[in-house]
Structure formats: structure tokens, C-alpha cells
Amino acid sequence: MYKKFINNDQFTATDANALMRQGIIALAGEDASAAGQIDQPYDGMRCLIAGRVYVYRSSFWHLELIPNPVTWYSVIQPNNTPNVTEEDWATLPSSAPQSLTTPLDLWADIRFGGSLRATGGTTGHVSLSVQMTGATTIAPGLVAAIPIRHPSTLTSEPIRYSGSRVVKLFPGTTSFQLHAMQAGGGTRKVDSPYLEIVPLKWSSN
């Protein structure tokens, strides 16, 4: 996605070259050898200016917008939520994979949570995290500094938990999916889980 340069001003290749020589801007997502070509930019060439990315289209530079947020939440009623049975990280039965595509390095906030229920026994837990695959790969358990974990209790009432972590997404498409694990047997559930991927800003390094 992109829109015209602010106030429709014409930001030409000559302007970009002058700013680049002053160290104010840098080419974004391009090979270093392309630096000398900025006087003759091509459609799709991008440059980074004060944290904003501009893309060259149809003879002008345009401001490129960050991708839209991705939001998913389960519509399964709590009474029908599948049990979490695996003792190692595995796909949460009620979840669905989500994806986000970025042309450049992008900082994003990964937010997730749900109502965790762990009943039966006096030890054990149910834990929730996010797996990332594709252009950016992060194993479940690492998206949050500490995965969301609910210890076993003697009550059937679920407790709402949430977690988040800001990560750098690399160019391409990254897939996200909730993962869960349990210990101690009994009833282990994640009711009303949700997952949000919220782009924050382009990365300059």
C-alpha cells in the first residue's frame, strides 16, 4: 500500500540523491550496488527517510504505508473448547493460522491470550504461546519472554491471561499460529483464544 507524497509535492530522483549524499536517507530493501542508480530509479525502488519508507512508482516517490493489523479470535463456545493434551508445544486445536506480508524489515507487536483452565490434580499447568514460520521463524515459547502459564487449581473457573512481544519481521510472508502444552493431566483448556499482529514501524537496521 502507498499514497502520494505529502501535499502532493514532487519528490524526484534528484532530490533523493541529494538527501542520500547528506546521509539523511538510505535505500531500503535494495542491494548496495543500486545506490548509484538512484538518479534513474525504477518502479518498486524504495528509500528510507526518517523512519518512513518511500517507493518509486510512475515517475514519483510515494509514501508506503505499513501493513494493516491482523486479528483472529476463536468463535468456539467455551463448553465446546477441545482439551489441550500434548505435553510439548503443539498447535492449539481451536486456532487457525494467520499471516502477514511485508516488503521490508518491520517491527510488529505480537499479542495473544485466552482464558486458561487447568483443573484436576495439585500439580501441572496449561501454557500458551505463538509459533512463527516462513520469512521470520520463532519457536513457540520464545514469542513471550515467559509463555502464558496457568497452574493447576481446584476450581473449574478459567482465568484470563494475555502476553505480547515486539519482534522484527523480515521481508516476505510470516505465518503465526497459537501453540499450547500441558502437564499433569486433568482438564486443560484455552477458552476464547485470540491472536493479534500489530505492525508498528519500519526497521532502519
Secondary structure, 3 states (H helix, E strand, C coil): CEEECHHHCCCCHHHHHHHHHCCCEEECCCCHHHHHHCCCCCCCCEEEECCEEEEEECCEEEEECCCCCEEEECCCCHHHCCCCCCCCCEECCCCCCEEEEECCCEEEEEEEEEEEEEECCCCCEEEEEEEEEECCCECCCCCCCCCEEEECECCCCCEEEEEEEEEEECCEEEEEEEEEEEECCCEEEEEEEEEEEEEEEECCC
